Each structure stands twice: as C-alpha cells, then as structure tokens.
Amino acid sequence: MLGWFRKLLPREDGFFDLFERHSRTVVEAAEALQRLLAGQDVARNGDEIVRLEKEADTITAEVMLAVRRSFITPFDRSDIQDLIQSMDDAIDMMHKTVKTVRLFEKTEFDPLMQEMGIAIVEAAHLVAEAIPLLNKVGQNVHRLTAIAEEVVRVEERSDDLHERGLKDLYHRHGKGDAMSYFVGSELYSQLEKVVDKFEDVASEISGIVIENV
C-alpha cells in the first residue's frame, strides 16, 4: 500500500544526476588505475585518481544532504545512502591503492595486476551502465539483473587473478625477497578489494530492483 501511494506522489529525481556524475568519476578513476598498472605515467595517473576521489566525496556529500532535504525520494532513503556509499567505497579503495604505490615507490606492476586493472574497468563500466537504468526500474529489470550477474562474474575472475598473483609472488620472492612479496601481496589484496566493492554496488542495485518491482 505504501509503495503504491509513493508512486502517486511527485518525487525528487535529481538523485539520478548525482548518481551518474559519481559513476563517471568512478569510471575515470578505474581507467586511470588501469593506465597506472600498465606503467603509463604512474605519477600523473595517481594524481588523477586522488583528484577524482575528492570529487566523488563531494558528490556523495551532496547525495546525503539531498536525502535529508527531499520529501519524496525515488526509492527508499536507506537504499539511496547505501548505493552511493558503496560506489564511493570503490573509488576510496582505488585511492588507497595509489597510496600504497607511492609509499613503496612502485613503477612496474605484474601482468596479473594489470589484468585485475582491466577487470576493475569492466566492473566500473557495468555499474555506470546500470545507474541511469534505475530511473525506470520496472522497464529495465532484466538488464539490471543481468548487469549485477556480470559484475559477480568479474569479481569471481578477479578472485582467481588474486590467487594466481599471490602464488606467482611466492614462487618468485617468497624465499628470498620478503619485502617484494609483502608489497606485491598488499597490492593484489587492495585490487581485489576494489572489485569486491563493485560487487557490493551490484548487490545494492539488486536490492533496489527487488524492492521496487
């Protein structure tokens, strides 16, 4: 009954503009991270991720403020907050990866790390495709469901890359270069967590679909 009543009331759709702006910053950060992992101008791409993370934080704050000010929201307030926070967590994790790269002055990255960078870009683009579709959930339920499933598959592939990367590190450094093993394993862990955050976004999207169809 409440859901039917909400559909009759005018709603604040500015949230979708904010979501899309945020998703674009996430995609740009993911692409910068991929270039960084490919060894392309590591310093400049690191700076770009830091800049984009700050921009994403500003958008997240705008969403949180809009939730408090809006009388009718397009879907449940807690879902809006959880969605934007999960998106922000993904770019925050990219920023953390940049901090590790800078701390240990890394300029070259393993091929499997580069593959994880490709997976991160794929997940970011999937999320960016899904966000505008939430404006009309009922009409886009099948594609939204498919996108969530695709993100899960990307995450599973990332898990495999993570495990293979750790094994490769152990074979190359485990018995003779503890620092290289430590730094490499930390980077693999952080990259894997970036993809995990995108899976969290997909879970939030799935939850919104279930509640609003």
N, C-alpha and C positions, 0 to 999 in steps of 0.2 A: 504493500500500500504506500509506504513512504517513497519507494523508488518511483512509482507511478506519479505521485504528487510532485516529486522533484523534476520530472521530465516536463511538467506543465509550466514550471517557473522559468523566468529568464535566468541565464547563467553567465558567469564571467569566463569568457574564452581566451582572455589574454594569457592564461597559463600556457596555452599551446605555443604561443610565440616565444615564451621564455624557455619552454622545454626544447624547442627547435634550436634556439640560439645556443643553449647549453650543449645539445648533441653535436652541433657544428664545432664547438670548441674541443669537444672530446675527440671527434674525428681528426681535426687538425693536429691535436697533440699526439694521437696514435700514429699518424703519418710522420710526424717529426721524430717520434721514438723509433719507428722503423728505419728512417734515414740514419739516425744516430747509431743504431745497432749494425747498420751496414758500413759504419765507419766514415760516413759522409759529414764532414764539418761538425764534429761531435760537440764542440763548444757552442756553436750557433744554434744547433737544434736543441741542445739542453736549455739554452736561454729561452727559446721559443716555447718549450713545454712549461717552464716556470711562468712565463707571461700568461699563457693560456690557462694555467691552473688558477692564477689570481682572477682572471676574467670569469672563469667558471664559478669561483667562490662568490663573486659579486652577483651573478645571475641566481645562484642558489639562495642568497640572502633576499633577493627580490621576490622569489617564489614564496619563501617563508613569510615575508611581510604581506604578500598578496593573499595568502591563505587566511591570515588573521583579519584582513580588511574586507574580504569578499563575503557577501551574504549567501550567495549560491555558487558553489563550485562545480565544475564539470563532472567530477566524481569525488568520492569520499576524501575528506581533508587529510586523513592519515595516509591514504594511498598516494596523494599528491606529494606529501612530505617524504614518504619512503621512496618514491620513484626518483625524485630529484636528488635525494641524499645518496641513493645507490649509484646514480650517474656520477655524482660528484666524487664518490669514493674511488671510482675507476681512474679519474684523472689525478686524484690525490696520490694514488699508488704509482702512477707514471712519474709524478714529481718525486716521490720517494726513491724511485729507481735512478733518476737523474742525480739525486744527492749521493747515492752510493757510487755511481760512475765517477763523480767529481771527487769524492773522498779518496778513492783509490786510484785516481788519475788514469782511468781506463780509456783507451782509444781504439782498441781492437776487440772484437767480440766473436765468440764461437759461432759456427754455422747454424747450430741448433738454436742459439739465442736469436739469430736473425730470422729463423723460421717462426719462432714464437712472436717476433715482431710482426710478421705477416699475419699470424693468427689474430693478434690484437687489432690490427687494422680491419680485418674481416669482421670481427665482433663489433667494432665501433660503427662500421657502415650498416650492419644489420640493425643495431639499435637506432641509428639515425633514420633508417627507413621506417621503423616501427612507430616512432614518436608521433609524426603527423597523422598516422592512421588511427591513433587513439581518439582523435576528434570525432570520429564516427565509428565507434567500436562495433556496433551491430553490423554495419556494412563490411567491416574489414576483419571479422573474427577469424576467418580461415587463414588469411595471410599473417595476421598477428600470431596465431598459434604456430604456424609454420616457421616464422622468424624465431620464436622462442625455442623451438626444437633445433633450429640450425645453430643458434648460439650454444646450446648444450653440446652439440657435436663438435663445435670449435673448441669448447672447453675440454672435452674428452681428448681431442687431438693435442691440445696444449699440455695436458697431464702426461701424455705419452712422451712428448718432446722434453718435458721437465725431467722425467725419469731417465730417459736416454742421455740427456745432458749431464746429469749427476754421475751416471755410470762412466761416461766418457771422461769427465773431470777426474774421477777416481783412478782410472787407468793411466791417465797422463800425469797427474800430480799427487795422487793420494799417498804415495810412499816417499816422495822426495821434496815436494814443494807445498807445504801445508797452507801457506798464505794464498797461493794461486787457487788452491782448492776451495778455501774459505770464501774468497771474493767471488769466484765463479758460482759457487753454490748459492751465495746470497743473491746474486743477480738472477739466477734461474728461479729462485723462490719468489722474488718480487715480480718477475714477469708472469709467473704462473698465477700469482695473486691478482694481477691486473685482469687477466681473463676470468678469474673467479668472480671479480666484481661485476663484469659484464653478465655473467650467469645470474648474479643477484638481480641485475636490472631486468633480465628476461623473466625471472620469477615474479617480479613486481608487475610487469606487463601482463603476464598470465593471470595473476590475481585480479587485476583490473578488468580483464576480459570476462572472467568468471562472474564477477560481481555486477557487471553492467550489461550483460546479455540476457 
